[in-house]
Every structure is written in C-alpha cells, then in structure tokens.
Amino acid sequence: MKDDNSPAAKRPAPKSENLYSVQSRIGRQARAVQNGHAGGVLWLTGLSASGKSTLALALEQRLFERGYQTYVLDGDNVRQGLNSDLGFAPQDRNENIRRVGEVAALFADSGSIVITAFISPYRADRDLARAAAPGLFHEVHVDASLAACEERDPKGLYSRARRGEIPEFTGISAPYEEPTAPELVVKTENASVADSVEQLVEYVVERFAADTREPQAA
C-alpha cells in the first residue's frame, strides 16, 4: 500500500483564504458501529471496456443486499453533471479525477463504501485521489489487455478512435499508466463477471470489517 503522506501525493492548497475546517461530532468509529462496516473508497481503474462499470454496479448491488451503505460514482454519469464542463485533454482528465477524488473522500468519511469506475489513466492523479482519503483508499486494477478491450468494444469507441474520430482516447492516442502497487488486481480478460464480483465482495468483507466496540465518550 502506498504511503498516504508521501511528498508525491499532496493535495494542492486551496486558493481561497480565511477557511476554517468544521469537524463532525460523529467519528468514523461511531459510523462504522452503526453501519456494521467501515467506510472507504474502492477506486476501480482500467482501460475502457475492461469491465469497471459492470463490476462496480454488480458489486454495489451485492453489498447493498448484504446491508452495506454503498454508492457508485461512474465516469460517464459524473461527466453529465459535476464535471460537465470538462473534456478529455490531459488537464481536463486531471481535474476530473481531482474532483471525483474529493467527492469520494466525503462519501468515505460519511461511513459509506464508495465505488468509483473511472479509467483514471495517470498514476499521479490516482495518487492525489488517494491523498484525499488517507487510510481509506483502495486502488483496484481492473486488468484486461488492450486487445481484449478492443474486441469487446461495447460502445464502439475503440473503432471510432482507430478512425481518428475520438481524440485523446486512452490506449489508442493517449496513455494508460497501469497501477504499480494496487491493493487488489481483478483480471477480467478470462474471468466471468460473477467470479470477479465475488473476488471484490471477499475483499470488502475482509478489509472493511467494522471495529464493533462502542466508541468511548470524550
């Protein structure tokens, strides 16, 4: 696991002045006791068509059925609202992930398990998302080869990118920097959706278990 306090993963300082942080009166342990699980961020990263959204939605449903407080932040959905002003140039991709990282951190701090499904192609951007949620961030590499993703191509995006119709397309005309030390790797090229989801569920059950001791009064 990466060091959340490493110099390379520092959040940028706010431009605004005279800001005063407000601390909730409800601590993380108290939320975990009430929810029955700890909060956190499951950050699914991988090429387009690697299976991120499919796994995220299936995992959300499985966890919800088991009583977990959980929510999915998906790339296409976020770009229709919160990030509708951003394109796919490198600087827009940076800002897209920065905003999502901050939102995901708020969900995690509230005690929820937020599952993100974003290509998030740059390691530096994922490191900033990790820095936004220190101790709560779990990077999950949804691993499928470019050839396999192109063969699937459910939205026809790779075909369009090959024809030059989509600029800055990850894996074709823009880079994808694979995680170097993710908390979990889910290889989807030759695995079923059911098996991949089960791998994720097992990870959550193990890593998001709540400390069920009642928090002590201050």
C-alpha positions as CSV (number, residue, x, y, z in Angstrom):
1,M,0.0,0.0,0.0
2,K,1.2,3.5,-0.8
3,D,2.2,6.0,1.9
4,D,-0.7,8.4,2.0
5,N,1.6,11.0,3.4
6,S,4.3,10.8,0.8
7,P,5.5,14.1,-0.7
8,A,4.4,13.0,-4.2
9,A,0.8,12.6,-3.1
10,K,0.0,16.0,-1.5
11,R,-3.3,17.7,-2.3
12,P,-3.0,21.2,-3.7
13,A,-3.6,24.0,-1.3
14,P,-6.9,25.9,-1.7
15,K,-6.7,29.3,-3.4
16,S,-9.4,30.7,-1.1
17,E,-8.3,32.4,2.2
18,N,-10.0,32.6,5.6
19,L,-11.1,28.9,5.5
20,Y,-11.9,27.2,8.8
21,S,-12.5,23.4,8.8
22,V,-15.6,22.2,10.5
23,Q,-15.3,18.8,12.3
24,S,-18.2,16.5,12.5
25,R,-19.3,15.5,16.0
26,I,-19.7,11.9,14.7
27,G,-16.4,10.0,14.4
28,R,-15.6,7.2,11.9
29,Q,-15.7,4.5,14.6
30,A,-19.2,5.6,15.6
31,R,-20.4,5.5,12.0
32,A,-18.8,2.1,11.5
33,V,-20.5,0.7,14.6
34,Q,-23.9,1.9,13.3
35,N,-23.4,0.8,9.7
36,G,-21.7,-2.5,10.6
37,H,-18.7,-1.7,8.4
38,A,-16.0,0.8,7.9
39,G,-16.2,3.5,5.1
40,G,-13.8,3.7,2.3
41,V,-13.1,4.2,-1.4
42,L,-12.8,1.3,-3.9
43,W,-11.2,3.0,-6.8
44,L,-11.6,0.8,-9.9
45,T,-9.2,1.8,-12.7
46,G,-8.6,0.2,-16.1
47,L,-9.0,0.6,-19.8
48,S,-12.3,1.3,-21.4
49,A,-14.3,-1.9,-21.7
50,S,-12.2,-3.7,-19.1
51,G,-15.3,-4.1,-17.0
52,K,-15.1,-1.3,-14.4
53,S,-18.7,-0.1,-14.6
54,T,-20.2,-3.6,-14.9
55,L,-18.3,-4.8,-11.8
56,A,-19.0,-1.6,-9.9
57,L,-22.7,-1.8,-10.4
58,A,-22.8,-5.5,-9.6
59,L,-20.7,-5.1,-6.5
60,E,-22.9,-2.2,-5.3
61,Q,-26.0,-4.4,-5.6
62,R,-24.3,-7.3,-3.8
63,L,-23.1,-5.1,-1.0
64,F,-26.5,-3.4,-0.7
65,E,-28.2,-6.7,-0.4
66,R,-25.9,-7.6,2.5
67,G,-26.7,-4.4,4.3
68,Y,-23.7,-2.2,3.3
69,Q,-24.1,1.6,2.8
70,T,-22.6,1.9,-0.7
71,Y,-22.8,4.0,-3.8
72,V,-21.2,4.1,-7.3
73,L,-19.6,7.1,-8.9
74,D,-19.3,6.3,-12.6
75,G,-17.2,8.2,-15.2
76,D,-20.0,8.9,-17.7
77,N,-22.5,9.8,-15.1
78,V,-20.2,12.3,-13.3
79,R,-19.3,13.9,-16.6
80,Q,-23.0,14.7,-17.2
81,G,-23.3,16.8,-14.1
82,L,-20.5,17.6,-11.7
83,N,-17.8,17.6,-14.4
84,S,-19.9,18.5,-17.5
85,D,-17.5,21.4,-18.1
86,L,-14.6,19.1,-18.7
87,G,-13.3,17.4,-21.8
88,F,-10.7,14.7,-22.3
89,A,-7.5,16.8,-22.7
90,P,-4.8,15.9,-20.2
91,Q,-5.5,18.9,-17.9
92,D,-9.3,18.1,-18.0
93,R,-8.6,14.5,-17.1
94,N,-6.5,15.7,-14.2
95,E,-9.3,18.0,-12.9
96,N,-12.0,15.3,-13.5
97,I,-10.2,12.8,-11.2
98,R,-9.3,15.5,-8.7
99,R,-12.9,16.4,-8.2
100,V,-14.1,12.8,-8.1
101,G,-11.4,12.0,-5.5
102,E,-12.6,14.8,-3.2
103,V,-16.3,13.7,-3.6
104,A,-15.3,10.0,-3.0
105,A,-13.4,11.1,0.2
106,L,-16.5,12.8,1.5
107,F,-18.6,9.6,0.9
108,A,-15.9,7.6,2.7
109,D,-15.8,9.9,5.6
110,S,-19.5,9.7,6.0
111,G,-19.1,5.9,6.5
112,S,-20.2,4.8,3.1
113,I,-18.3,2.5,0.7
114,V,-18.0,4.5,-2.5
115,I,-17.1,2.5,-5.6
116,T,-15.6,4.6,-8.5
117,A,-15.4,3.4,-12.1
118,F,-13.0,5.7,-13.9
119,I,-10.3,5.0,-16.4
120,S,-8.2,7.5,-14.5
121,P,-5.2,6.8,-16.7
122,Y,-2.5,8.8,-14.9
123,R,-0.8,7.5,-11.7
124,A,-0.2,11.0,-10.4
125,D,-4.0,11.7,-10.5
126,R,-4.8,8.4,-8.7
127,D,-2.2,9.3,-6.1
128,L,-4.0,12.6,-5.5
129,A,-7.3,10.8,-5.1
130,R,-5.6,8.5,-2.5
131,A,-4.2,11.6,-0.7
132,A,-7.8,13.0,-0.5
133,A,-8.9,9.9,1.5
134,P,-5.8,8.9,3.6
135,G,-6.2,5.4,5.1
136,L,-9.5,4.9,3.3
137,F,-8.4,4.5,-0.4
138,H,-8.2,1.1,-2.1
139,E,-6.9,1.1,-5.6
140,V,-8.4,-1.8,-7.7
141,H,-6.8,-2.5,-11.1
142,V,-9.5,-4.0,-13.4
143,D,-7.0,-5.7,-15.6
144,A,-7.7,-6.6,-19.3
145,S,-5.4,-6.3,-22.2
146,L,-6.0,-3.6,-24.9
147,A,-6.7,-6.4,-27.4
148,A,-9.4,-7.9,-25.3
149,C,-11.0,-4.5,-24.6
150,E,-11.0,-3.7,-28.3
151,E,-12.6,-7.0,-29.1
152,R,-15.4,-6.3,-26.6
153,D,-15.8,-2.6,-27.5
154,P,-19.5,-2.5,-26.4
155,K,-19.9,1.2,-27.2
156,G,-17.9,1.1,-30.4
157,L,-15.4,3.7,-29.0
158,Y,-12.2,1.9,-30.0
159,S,-13.4,1.6,-33.6
160,R,-14.1,5.3,-33.7
161,A,-10.8,6.1,-32.0
162,R,-8.9,4.0,-34.6
163,R,-10.6,6.0,-37.3
164,G,-9.5,9.2,-35.7
165,E,-13.0,10.3,-34.7
166,I,-12.2,10.4,-30.9
167,P,-9.1,12.3,-29.9
168,E,-7.1,11.6,-26.7
169,F,-8.6,8.1,-26.4
170,T,-6.9,6.1,-23.7
171,G,-4.9,3.1,-25.1
172,I,-5.0,4.4,-28.7
173,S,-4.0,8.1,-28.8
174,A,-3.5,8.7,-25.1
175,P,-1.5,6.7,-22.5
176,Y,-2.8,4.4,-19.7
177,E,-0.4,4.1,-16.8
178,E,-1.0,0.9,-15.0
179,P,-1.0,0.8,-11.2
180,T,2.3,-0.2,-9.8
181,A,1.1,-1.3,-6.3
182,P,-2.7,-1.6,-6.2
183,E,-4.4,-3.1,-3.2
184,L,-6.2,-5.5,-5.5
185,V,-6.0,-6.8,-9.1
186,V,-9.1,-8.2,-10.7
187,K,-8.2,-9.9,-14.0
188,T,-11.3,-9.7,-16.2
189,E,-10.0,-10.9,-19.5
190,N,-10.7,-14.6,-18.9
191,A,-12.9,-14.4,-15.8
192,S,-16.6,-14.3,-15.5
193,V,-18.4,-11.3,-14.1
194,A,-19.7,-13.4,-11.3
195,D,-16.2,-14.6,-10.3
196,S,-14.8,-11.1,-10.5
197,V,-17.6,-9.7,-8.3
198,E,-17.1,-12.5,-5.8
199,Q,-13.4,-11.6,-5.6
200,L,-14.4,-8.0,-4.8
201,V,-17.0,-9.0,-2.2
202,E,-14.5,-11.1,-0.4
203,Y,-12.0,-8.2,-0.4
204,V,-14.7,-5.8,1.1
205,V,-15.7,-8.3,3.8
206,E,-12.1,-8.8,4.8
207,R,-10.9,-5.2,4.6
208,F,-14.0,-3.1,5.6
209,A,-14.9,-5.0,8.8
210,A,-16.0,-2.6,11.5
211,D,-14.5,-2.3,14.9
212,T,-17.7,-3.1,16.7
213,R,-16.5,-1.8,20.1
214,E,-18.6,1.1,21.2
215,P,-16.6,4.4,20.9
216,Q,-15.7,5.8,24.2
217,A,-17.2,9.2,25.3
218,A,-14.8,12.1,25.1
